[in-house]
Structure formats: structure tokens, C-alpha cells
Amino acid sequence: MATAADFRRIALSFPDVSEHEHGGQPAFTVGSRRFAGLASVAQGYGNLILTPEIQAGFVADAPGIFLPIPGGFGRMGHTHIILAAADSTTLHDALHTAYKLRVQKNSATKSRSRRPR
């Protein structure tokens, strides 16, 4: 059973991660861009920013742990992780996946902005 404290500790263990407020709730960023947060912690969830394809795999593999956030954000890959249902390995792996995706997107954005026009 994972907790919000576990979520925070793991998220902050990755290189160059900072904690900020987003909508009055803790959010975790790398390169000033969010990859995870605790906006839904009162409902027992941590939030991950994944791709729709990766989200679908997580939900298919562990429907009792992962679910899409309702509405448009969920369709874009934003995913709840049910903290009470997740063990530390699952939580670490999910947060690391979200972190790696954000680092890759940041790198791709930086590469595009360096191209001469």
C-alpha cells in the first residue's frame, strides 16, 4: 500500500525534479513541465501524465490500480494511480515511466527550438 508521502519521495528521487504547487496541490516537474501530481490525493489517487497508449497498457495490466482521469485529460493520457492498491515497486515504475516521457518530450521540444529558421 503506497501513500502520498511515498509518491512524493519517489517523484523527488529522480534527477532534476522539483515540487511546485499546481492549482493549490503538489505537482512534480522536470524542466519546468509536470509529469505527476497529488491533486487527487483526497480521493486516494496520485496523478500521472502518460501517453494514451501507455495509459491503456497500465489500465489493461492492472485495472485495480490504474484508471484514466475522467474527461478530456484522461483521453490525453492523464492517469490516476490508486495509492492504497499500489505497492512501492508499481508506484516507482509508474512514476519513472511518467518522468521518462516528460524528459523525452522536453528534449524533443528543445531540439525543435534550436533548429535555424
FENSULPE-V581294 format. One record per backbone hydrogen bond with DSSP energy under -0.5 kcal/mol. NH is the residue of the N-H (numbers start at 0). CO is the residue of the C=O. E is the energy in kcal/mol with one decimal. If there is no record, write none. Layout:
# FENSULPE-V581294
((NH	CO	E) (NH	CO	E))
This chain:
# FENSULPE-V581294
((1	82	-2.2) (1	85	-1.1) (6	2	-2.3) (7	3	-2.6) (8	4	-2.6) (9	5	-2.8) (10	6	-2.7) (11	7	-2.5) (12	8	-0.5) (12	9	-1.2) (13	9	-0.5) (13	10	-1.0) (16	13	-1.3) (17	28	-2.3) (19	26	-2.9) (21	24	-3.0) (24	21	-1.1) (26	19	-3.0) (27	35	-3.0) (28	17	-2.7) (29	32	-2.2) (30	15	-0.6) (32	29	-1.1) (34	27	-2.4) (35	27	-1.2) (36	46	-2.1) (37	25	-3.0) (40	37	-1.5) (42	39	-1.3) (43	40	-1.6) (44	39	-2.1) (45	80	-2.2) (46	36	-2.9) (47	78	-2.8) (48	34	-2.2) (49	47	-0.8) (49	76	-1.4) (54	50	-2.8) (55	51	-2.3) (56	52	-1.7) (57	53	-2.4) (58	54	-2.8) (59	55	-2.4) (60	56	-2.5) (61	57	-2.4) (64	61	-2.2) (65	61	-2.4) (66	79	-1.8) (68	77	-2.4) (74	70	-1.6) (75	71	-1.1) (75	72	-0.5) (76	73	-1.4) (77	72	-2.3) (78	47	-2.9) (79	66	-3.3) (80	45	-2.5) (81	64	-3.2) (82	43	-2.1) (82	80	-0.9) (83	43	-0.5) (84	81	-1.0) (85	81	-1.0) (85	82	-0.8) (90	86	-2.5) (91	87	-2.6) (92	88	-2.8) (93	89	-2.5) (94	90	-2.6) (95	91	-2.7) (96	92	-2.1) (97	93	-2.2) (98	94	-2.7) (99	95	-2.9) (100	96	-2.3) (101	97	-2.0) (102	98	-2.6) (103	99	-2.5) (104	100	-2.5) (105	101	-2.9) (106	102	-2.4) (107	103	-2.4) (108	104	-2.5) (109	105	-2.4) (110	106	-2.3) (111	107	-2.1) (112	108	-2.0) (113	109	-0.9) (113	110	-0.6) (114	110	-0.6) (114	111	-0.8))
